[in-house]
Amino acid sequence: MSRAVFIFQVPLKDRSCRSDKDCEKGGWDQQSHGLKTGSCVKFDVLRKTCEVSAWCPVETKTNPPRPALLAAAENFTVLIKNNIRFPAFNYSRRNILPVMNDKYLKSCQRGKDSLCPIFRLGDIVRDAGEKFSEMAVEGGVIGILIKWDCNLDRLMQRCLPTYSFRRLDEKESNKTLYPGLNFRYAKYNTVDGVEERTLYKAFGIRFEVMVFGQAGKFSFIQLIIYIGSTLSYYALTTVMIDWLIGTSCYSAEVGQIYSERKVESVQDQQKCVLCVSYVDEDNIRLVKRSQKKSLQDVKPISVQPLKEDSGHLRAVLCLLQPGVGVDHDAQLPLDQKPDADPKPRRPAWCKCDRCAPSSVPQEELCCRLGDGACIVSSPLFEQLVLRRSLLEAVLLYRDPLSPPAGRGQTTALRHCAYGQYISWRFGVTPDDAHAAIPSCCVRRIREEYPSPDGRYSGFRPARVASMKASMQSCPNFVSLIASVGNESQ
């Protein structure tokens, strides 16, 4: 069991005494080690100090001896053993290599061999930028850093340690209360039946060994992932894929399918693209629908060559051959022109004198780009667009079990006539484009196949597929395949 004892307080500045009056009983201060007993006792030959009641005697601060007691330890040597392991590669290594036998370890020197694991203490302190003779006085901490940088590839395998040294503690005495490294230990003995303790303060140098390391090995999978992530970071993946598909690595069919599906076309109902074909021009014009400007005056966004519908062209040739059945009751001979009704007032945008005025800009379109004859005056217009027997054959081909269209059922015939004109004048229409039929042609078709109630839906953009025509028996029958959307005029 511990008990309080009376000890001498170290006489610092303003703490010495001359008599018991200078030591107030029970007094204390911040730097005191106990309560004053009120007695002024002799500390040494010249000084007196106040006696205090405390648990243990306090340490007397003294400066370490110079030079250091163990100055000869500078020439001591130490053998450092270090083992490492990289679990990812199941690889182990030690700093004492297999070729390092007893003879090698007895003769190796760090100055000549950087892999020698035997170190002289003075050299370690010197490589850390310190002097052993000065550091040994108050002590210190030296870090020994062992770094492993390993390449584990078979052809380029290299895994060797590198050593470096640095001081870890604060050596400046004006920046810390107790610089360097010191530790205390005590020895106990008994004198005249009283137990005494002798406290020792030791100074020394401590060496801390710290190991760092990394290892790598080539992996083809990791290389592919790295290249892919790099290309993705710089947005080059699509460029690389386009280039690969365009090369000989893939067939031409795959490249074409990829090109068609690479960009998805989205139809804009407000700004749809219209196809315009003029009888005095061989090209197809693509224009944007305008709500304010006449379609005749809208400038094209592009001009494309006309792609003929081969099926429709073969049907034309069959119609022009002698012996083909003609509905003479419904059609006029090829060398005669139909009698035109009294001409309406010509609009400003009309070039053929047969267009009807309209309040809808999308319907203000003429069959011609410049002044001249109207396309409805052509005998082929009567044969290919208005011929009733031809239209009935097309309707019957689409629905073989449908009853024949009567004289009063003109809606289907009128819609079929619109499709016949589009296949004739537009051929294969571009993707996501809508064919616009001239006003004069719409007027003539409606005169031939009028609506019973006199009402028409007007212009409605609807994508029209190309009409495929095939001739199964040219002298006897012409089979035309027409695929028409909703009523477009």
C-alpha positions as CSV (number, residue, x, y, z in Angstrom):
1,M,0.0,0.0,0.0
2,S,1.4,3.4,-1.0
3,R,1.7,6.1,1.7
4,A,2.6,9.7,1.7
5,V,6.2,10.7,2.5
6,F,7.9,14.0,3.2
7,I,10.2,15.0,0.3
8,F,12.3,18.0,-0.6
9,Q,10.9,20.2,-3.3
10,V,13.5,21.2,-5.9
11,P,14.4,24.8,-5.1
12,L,13.7,26.7,-8.3
13,K,13.6,30.4,-8.8
14,D,11.5,32.3,-6.2
15,R,11.0,29.0,-4.3
16,S,14.0,28.9,-1.9
17,C,13.4,29.7,1.8
18,R,15.4,31.0,4.8
19,S,13.1,30.0,7.7
20,D,9.9,28.2,8.4
21,K,8.0,31.5,8.0
22,D,8.7,31.4,4.2
23,C,6.9,28.1,3.9
24,E,3.2,28.4,4.6
25,K,1.7,25.2,5.9
26,G,-0.8,23.7,3.5
27,G,0.2,26.1,0.7
28,W,0.9,25.1,-2.8
29,D,1.4,26.5,-6.3
30,Q,0.9,25.3,-9.9
31,Q,4.5,23.9,-10.2
32,S,4.5,22.3,-6.7
33,H,4.6,18.5,-6.3
34,G,2.6,18.5,-3.0
35,L,1.4,20.5,0.0
36,K,3.9,22.4,2.1
37,T,4.4,21.1,5.7
38,G,5.6,24.6,7.0
39,S,9.2,23.5,7.5
40,C,12.2,25.0,5.7
41,V,14.8,22.3,5.3
42,K,18.3,22.1,3.9
43,F,18.5,20.9,0.3
44,D,22.3,21.1,-0.3
45,V,25.2,23.0,1.1
46,L,24.1,26.4,-0.2
47,R,20.3,26.2,-0.6
48,K,17.2,25.5,1.5
49,T,13.8,24.5,0.2
50,C,10.3,24.0,1.6
51,E,9.3,20.5,2.6
52,V,6.2,19.1,0.9
53,S,4.1,16.0,1.6
54,A,3.8,13.9,-1.6
55,W,3.5,10.4,-2.8
56,C,6.9,10.0,-4.5
57,P,10.1,11.9,-4.8
58,V,10.4,14.0,-8.0
59,E,13.0,13.8,-10.7
60,T,15.8,16.3,-10.6
61,K,16.3,17.7,-14.1
62,T,19.9,17.5,-15.2
63,N,21.7,17.8,-18.5
64,P,23.0,14.5,-20.1
65,P,26.8,14.1,-20.1
66,R,28.8,15.1,-23.1
67,P,30.2,13.3,-25.0
68,A,27.8,10.5,-25.0
69,L,28.6,7.4,-22.9
70,L,28.1,5.0,-25.8
71,A,29.9,7.0,-28.5
72,A,31.6,3.7,-29.6
73,A,28.2,2.3,-30.6
74,E,28.7,4.2,-33.9
75,N,30.7,1.2,-35.2
76,F,28.1,-1.4,-34.2
77,T,26.5,-3.3,-37.1
78,V,22.9,-4.6,-37.4
79,L,21.5,-7.3,-39.7
80,I,18.0,-6.5,-41.0
81,K,15.8,-9.4,-42.1
82,N,12.6,-8.6,-44.0
83,N,10.0,-10.9,-45.6
84,I,7.2,-9.7,-47.9
85,R,4.3,-11.4,-49.6
86,F,1.9,-10.3,-52.3
87,P,-1.3,-12.4,-51.9
88,A,-2.8,-11.3,-55.2
89,F,0.0,-13.1,-57.1
90,N,0.9,-15.7,-54.4
91,Y,4.5,-14.4,-54.4
92,S,6.9,-14.2,-51.4
93,R,10.3,-12.6,-51.1
94,R,13.0,-11.8,-48.5
95,N,15.8,-9.2,-48.5
96,I,18.4,-11.9,-47.9
97,L,18.6,-13.4,-51.4
98,P,19.2,-17.1,-52.1
99,V,22.7,-16.2,-53.4
100,M,23.7,-14.5,-50.1
101,N,25.6,-17.2,-48.1
102,D,27.6,-16.9,-44.9
103,K,30.7,-15.8,-46.8
104,Y,28.9,-13.1,-48.6
105,L,27.3,-11.7,-45.4
106,K,30.7,-11.6,-43.6
107,S,32.3,-9.6,-46.4
108,C,29.6,-7.4,-48.0
109,Q,29.7,-3.6,-47.5
110,R,26.9,-1.2,-48.1
111,G,29.2,1.3,-49.9
112,K,29.9,-1.3,-52.6
113,D,26.7,-3.4,-52.6
114,S,23.3,-1.7,-52.2
115,L,21.6,-5.0,-51.5
116,C,23.8,-5.9,-48.5
117,P,21.5,-6.3,-45.4
118,I,24.2,-5.5,-42.8
119,F,24.2,-1.8,-41.7
120,R,26.6,0.2,-39.6
121,L,24.8,2.4,-37.1
122,G,27.0,5.4,-37.9
123,D,26.2,5.0,-41.6
124,I,22.5,4.8,-40.9
125,V,22.5,8.0,-38.9
126,R,24.7,9.7,-41.5
127,D,22.4,8.8,-44.4
128,A,19.5,10.3,-42.4
129,G,21.4,13.6,-42.3
130,E,22.6,13.5,-38.7
131,K,25.8,13.1,-36.7
132,F,26.0,10.1,-34.4
133,S,28.1,11.8,-31.8
134,E,25.5,14.6,-31.4
135,M,22.4,12.5,-31.7
136,A,23.7,10.0,-29.1
137,V,23.7,12.7,-26.4
138,E,19.9,13.2,-26.1
139,G,18.9,10.3,-28.3
140,G,16.4,10.2,-31.3
141,V,14.4,8.1,-33.6
142,I,15.6,6.9,-37.0
143,G,13.3,5.5,-39.6
144,I,14.6,2.7,-41.9
145,L,12.4,2.6,-45.0
146,I,12.5,-0.5,-47.2
147,K,10.6,-0.2,-50.4
148,W,9.8,-3.0,-52.8
149,D,8.9,-2.2,-56.4
150,C,8.3,-5.6,-58.1
151,N,7.7,-6.5,-61.8
152,L,6.5,-10.1,-61.7
153,D,6.4,-10.7,-65.5
154,R,8.3,-13.8,-66.5
155,L,10.5,-12.1,-69.1
156,M,11.1,-8.9,-67.1
157,Q,10.9,-10.2,-63.5
158,R,12.6,-7.9,-60.9
159,C,11.9,-7.7,-57.2
160,L,14.6,-6.1,-55.2
161,P,14.5,-3.8,-52.1
162,T,15.7,-0.2,-51.8
163,Y,16.7,1.3,-48.5
164,S,16.4,4.9,-47.3
165,F,16.7,6.6,-43.9
166,R,15.2,9.7,-42.2
167,R,14.9,11.1,-38.7
168,L,11.4,10.9,-37.2
169,D,11.6,12.8,-33.9
170,E,11.9,16.6,-33.2
171,K,15.5,17.4,-32.5
172,E,15.2,21.1,-31.8
173,S,15.2,21.7,-28.0
174,N,13.6,25.1,-28.4
175,K,10.6,23.5,-30.1
176,T,9.9,20.7,-27.7
177,L,10.2,20.3,-23.9
178,Y,12.1,17.0,-24.0
179,P,13.9,16.6,-27.4
180,G,15.4,13.4,-28.6
181,L,14.6,10.0,-27.1
182,N,14.8,9.1,-23.4
183,F,13.2,6.7,-21.0
184,R,13.3,6.0,-17.3
185,Y,13.7,2.9,-15.2
186,A,14.2,2.3,-11.5
187,K,16.2,0.1,-9.2
188,Y,15.1,-0.7,-5.6
189,N,17.2,-1.6,-2.5
190,T,16.8,-1.5,1.3
191,V,19.1,0.6,3.5
192,D,18.8,0.2,7.3
193,G,15.4,-1.4,6.8
194,V,14.1,1.4,4.7
195,E,13.2,0.7,1.0
196,E,14.8,3.2,-1.4
197,R,14.4,3.7,-5.1
198,T,17.0,4.9,-7.5
199,L,15.5,6.4,-10.7
200,Y,17.6,6.3,-13.9
201,K,17.0,8.4,-17.0
202,A,18.5,6.8,-20.1
203,F,19.1,8.4,-23.6
204,G,19.3,6.3,-26.7
205,I,18.7,5.9,-30.4
206,R,15.7,3.9,-31.6
207,F,15.4,2.4,-35.1
208,E,12.0,2.0,-36.7
209,V,11.8,-0.3,-39.7
210,M,9.0,0.5,-42.2
211,V,8.2,-1.6,-45.2
212,F,6.4,-0.4,-48.4
213,G,5.8,-2.3,-51.6
214,Q,3.9,-2.8,-54.7
215,A,3.9,-5.5,-57.4
216,G,2.5,-5.7,-60.9
217,K,2.0,-8.3,-63.6
218,F,0.7,-7.9,-67.2
219,S,-2.9,-8.9,-67.7
220,F,-4.5,-8.9,-71.1
221,I,-8.0,-8.5,-69.6
222,Q,-6.9,-5.5,-67.6
223,L,-5.4,-4.0,-70.7
224,I,-8.6,-4.3,-72.6
225,I,-10.6,-2.8,-69.7
226,Y,-8.1,0.1,-69.4
227,I,-8.3,0.8,-73.2
228,G,-12.1,0.7,-73.1
229,S,-12.4,3.0,-70.2
230,T,-9.9,5.4,-71.7
231,L,-11.8,5.5,-75.0
232,S,-15.1,5.9,-73.2
233,Y,-13.6,8.8,-71.2
234,Y,-12.6,10.7,-74.3
235,A,-15.9,9.7,-76.1
236,L,-14.0,7.8,-78.8
237,T,-15.9,4.5,-78.4
238,T,-18.4,5.3,-81.1
239,V,-15.7,6.4,-83.5
240,M,-13.8,3.2,-82.9
241,I,-16.9,1.1,-83.4
242,D,-17.8,2.9,-86.6
243,W,-14.3,2.4,-87.9
244,L,-14.3,-1.4,-87.1
245,I,-17.6,-2.0,-88.7
246,G,-16.5,-0.1,-91.8
247,T,-13.4,-2.2,-92.2
248,S,-13.2,-5.7,-93.7
249,C,-13.7,-7.3,-90.2
250,Y,-17.5,-7.2,-90.9
251,S,-19.4,-7.9,-94.1
252,A,-21.0,-5.2,-96.2
253,E,-24.5,-6.4,-95.1
254,V,-23.6,-5.8,-91.4
255,G,-22.2,-2.4,-92.2
256,Q,-25.4,-1.4,-94.1
257,I,-27.7,-2.6,-91.3
258,Y,-25.6,-0.8,-88.7
259,S,-25.7,2.4,-90.8
260,E,-29.5,2.2,-91.1
261,R,-30.1,1.6,-87.4
262,K,-27.4,3.9,-86.1
263,V,-29.7,6.9,-86.2
264,E,-33.3,6.6,-85.3
265,S,-35.5,9.1,-87.3
266,V,-38.2,10.8,-85.2
267,Q,-41.1,12.3,-87.1
268,D,-41.9,15.9,-86.3
269,Q,-45.6,16.5,-86.9
270,Q,-45.0,20.3,-86.9
271,K,-42.0,20.4,-89.2
272,C,-42.4,17.3,-91.4
273,V,-40.5,16.9,-94.7
274,L,-42.5,17.0,-97.9
275,C,-41.6,15.6,-101.4
276,V,-42.3,17.8,-104.3
277,S,-42.1,16.7,-108.0
278,Y,-42.5,19.0,-110.9
279,V,-43.3,17.7,-114.4
280,D,-40.6,20.0,-115.9
281,E,-37.9,18.8,-113.6
282,D,-36.3,15.4,-113.2
283,N,-35.4,15.7,-109.5
284,I,-37.3,15.3,-106.2
285,R,-37.3,18.3,-103.9
286,L,-37.4,17.9,-100.1
287,V,-39.0,20.9,-98.4
288,K,-40.2,21.7,-94.9
289,R,-43.9,22.3,-94.4
290,S,-44.6,26.0,-93.7
291,Q,-47.8,27.3,-92.0
292,K,-47.5,30.8,-93.6
293,K,-45.7,30.4,-97.0
294,S,-47.1,28.7,-100.1
295,L,-45.6,25.3,-100.7
296,Q,-44.9,26.4,-104.3
297,D,-42.5,29.1,-103.0
298,V,-40.8,27.2,-100.2
299,K,-37.1,26.7,-100.9
300,P,-35.9,23.1,-100.8
301,I,-33.6,21.8,-98.1
302,S,-32.2,19.2,-100.5
303,V,-32.6,17.9,-104.1
304,Q,-32.4,14.2,-104.8
305,P,-32.5,12.3,-108.1
306,L,-35.8,10.5,-109.0
307,K,-35.7,6.8,-108.2
308,E,-38.0,5.0,-110.7
309,D,-40.4,2.4,-109.4
310,S,-39.6,-0.5,-111.8
311,G,-42.8,-2.3,-111.2
312,H,-44.9,0.8,-112.1
313,L,-42.7,1.3,-115.2
314,R,-43.4,-2.3,-116.4
315,A,-47.1,-1.7,-115.9
316,V,-46.9,1.4,-118.1
317,L,-45.2,-0.5,-120.9
318,C,-48.0,-3.1,-120.7
319,L,-50.7,-0.5,-121.0
320,L,-49.1,1.0,-124.0
321,Q,-48.9,-2.4,-125.9
322,P,-51.7,-3.1,-128.4
323,G,-54.2,-5.7,-127.4
324,V,-54.4,-4.8,-123.7
325,G,-58.0,-4.5,-122.5
326,V,-59.1,-0.9,-122.2
327,D,-62.2,0.4,-120.6
328,H,-63.4,2.4,-123.6
329,D,-66.6,3.4,-121.8
330,A,-64.6,5.1,-119.0
331,Q,-61.6,6.4,-120.9
332,L,-60.9,8.4,-124.0
333,P,-58.5,7.4,-126.8
334,L,-54.8,8.2,-126.3
335,D,-54.8,10.8,-129.0
336,Q,-57.6,12.9,-127.4
337,K,-57.6,15.2,-124.4
338,P,-60.4,15.4,-121.9
339,D,-62.8,18.2,-122.0
340,A,-61.8,20.6,-119.3
341,D,-64.3,22.4,-117.2
342,P,-64.3,26.1,-117.1
343,K,-61.0,27.3,-115.6
344,P,-61.2,28.7,-112.1
345,R,-59.5,32.0,-111.3
346,R,-55.8,31.3,-111.5
347,P,-53.9,31.8,-108.2
348,A,-50.6,33.7,-108.2
349,W,-48.6,30.5,-107.5
350,C,-50.2,28.5,-110.3
351,K,-48.1,27.9,-113.5
352,C,-50.4,25.6,-115.4
353,D,-53.8,27.5,-115.3
354,R,-55.6,24.5,-113.7
355,C,-55.0,24.8,-110.0
356,A,-57.8,25.7,-107.6
357,P,-57.4,28.5,-105.0
358,S,-56.8,27.2,-101.4
359,S,-56.5,28.8,-98.0
360,V,-54.1,26.1,-96.8
361,P,-50.4,26.8,-97.6
362,Q,-49.6,23.0,-97.9
363,E,-52.2,22.7,-100.7
364,E,-50.8,25.6,-102.8
365,L,-48.7,23.5,-105.1
366,C,-48.6,23.4,-108.9
367,C,-47.4,20.5,-111.1
368,R,-44.9,22.8,-112.8
369,L,-42.0,24.9,-111.8
370,G,-42.4,27.2,-114.8
371,D,-45.3,28.2,-117.0
372,G,-46.5,25.5,-119.4
373,A,-49.0,22.7,-120.0
374,C,-50.6,20.9,-117.1
375,I,-49.8,17.3,-116.4
376,V,-53.5,16.4,-116.3
377,S,-53.6,17.0,-120.0
378,S,-51.2,14.1,-120.6
379,P,-52.9,10.9,-122.0
380,L,-50.8,8.9,-119.4
381,F,-52.6,10.7,-116.6
382,E,-55.9,9.3,-117.8
383,Q,-54.5,5.9,-118.3
384,L,-52.4,5.5,-115.1
385,V,-54.3,7.6,-112.6
386,L,-57.9,7.9,-113.7
387,R,-58.6,4.6,-115.5
388,R,-61.3,2.9,-113.5
389,S,-60.6,-0.7,-114.6
390,L,-57.0,-0.3,-113.5
391,L,-58.0,1.2,-110.1
392,E,-60.5,-1.6,-109.5
393,A,-57.8,-4.2,-110.3
394,V,-55.4,-2.7,-107.8
395,L,-58.1,-2.7,-105.1
396,L,-59.0,-6.2,-105.9
397,Y,-55.3,-7.3,-105.7
398,R,-55.1,-5.8,-102.2
399,D,-58.4,-7.5,-101.1
400,P,-59.2,-10.4,-103.4
401,L,-62.6,-11.1,-101.6
402,S,-63.9,-7.5,-101.6
403,P,-66.9,-6.8,-103.8
404,P,-66.4,-4.7,-106.9
405,A,-66.6,-1.0,-106.3
406,G,-69.9,0.4,-107.4
407,R,-70.5,3.6,-109.3
408,G,-71.4,5.3,-106.1
409,Q,-68.4,4.0,-104.0
410,T,-65.8,6.4,-105.3
411,T,-63.9,7.0,-102.0
412,A,-61.7,4.0,-102.4
413,L,-61.1,4.7,-106.1
414,R,-60.1,8.3,-105.3
415,H,-57.6,7.2,-102.7
416,C,-56.2,4.6,-105.1
417,A,-55.8,7.3,-107.8
418,Y,-53.8,9.4,-105.4
419,G,-51.5,6.3,-104.8
420,Q,-51.2,5.8,-108.6
421,Y,-50.1,9.3,-109.1
422,I,-47.5,9.2,-106.3
423,S,-46.0,5.9,-107.7
424,W,-45.9,7.4,-111.2
425,R,-44.3,10.8,-110.4
426,F,-42.3,10.1,-107.2
427,G,-41.2,6.5,-107.7
428,V,-39.4,5.4,-104.5
429,T,-40.0,8.2,-102.0
430,P,-37.1,9.0,-99.5
431,D,-37.5,7.7,-96.0
432,D,-39.5,9.8,-93.5
433,A,-40.8,12.1,-96.3
434,H,-44.4,12.7,-97.4
435,A,-45.4,13.1,-101.1
436,A,-47.4,16.3,-101.9
437,I,-49.8,16.0,-104.8
438,P,-50.3,19.2,-106.9
439,S,-53.5,21.1,-106.6
440,C,-54.4,20.6,-110.3
441,C,-54.1,16.8,-110.0
442,V,-56.2,16.7,-106.8
443,R,-58.9,18.8,-108.5
444,R,-58.9,16.5,-111.6
445,I,-59.1,13.3,-109.5
446,R,-61.9,14.7,-107.4
447,E,-63.8,15.6,-110.6
448,E,-63.5,12.0,-111.8
449,Y,-64.3,10.4,-108.4
450,P,-66.1,13.0,-106.3
451,S,-67.2,12.6,-102.7
452,P,-71.0,11.9,-102.4
453,D,-71.4,14.6,-99.7
454,G,-68.9,17.0,-101.3
455,R,-66.6,16.9,-98.3
456,Y,-62.8,16.1,-98.4
457,S,-60.4,15.7,-95.6
458,G,-57.8,17.9,-97.3
459,F,-54.0,17.7,-96.9
460,R,-52.8,15.1,-94.3
461,P,-49.2,14.1,-94.3
462,A,-49.0,10.3,-94.4
463,R,-46.0,8.3,-95.4
464,V,-46.7,6.6,-98.7
465,A,-44.9,3.4,-99.6
466,S,-43.8,2.9,-103.1
467,M,-46.2,1.0,-105.4
468,K,-44.8,-2.3,-106.7
469,A,-46.1,-3.4,-110.0
470,S,-45.6,-6.8,-111.5
471,M,-46.9,-8.2,-114.8
472,Q,-48.1,-11.8,-114.5
473,S,-49.6,-12.1,-118.0
474,C,-48.9,-9.0,-120.0
475,P,-51.3,-9.7,-122.9
476,N,-54.2,-10.5,-120.7
477,F,-53.8,-8.8,-117.2
478,V,-51.8,-6.2,-115.4
479,S,-51.3,-6.7,-111.7
480,L,-50.3,-3.6,-109.7
481,I,-49.5,-3.6,-106.0
482,A,-50.2,-0.3,-104.3
483,S,-49.6,0.4,-100.6
484,V,-51.2,3.7,-99.7
485,G,-51.6,5.4,-96.3
486,N,-54.4,7.5,-95.0
487,E,-56.0,10.0,-97.4
488,S,-53.4,12.6,-98.2
489,Q,-55.5,15.0,-100.1
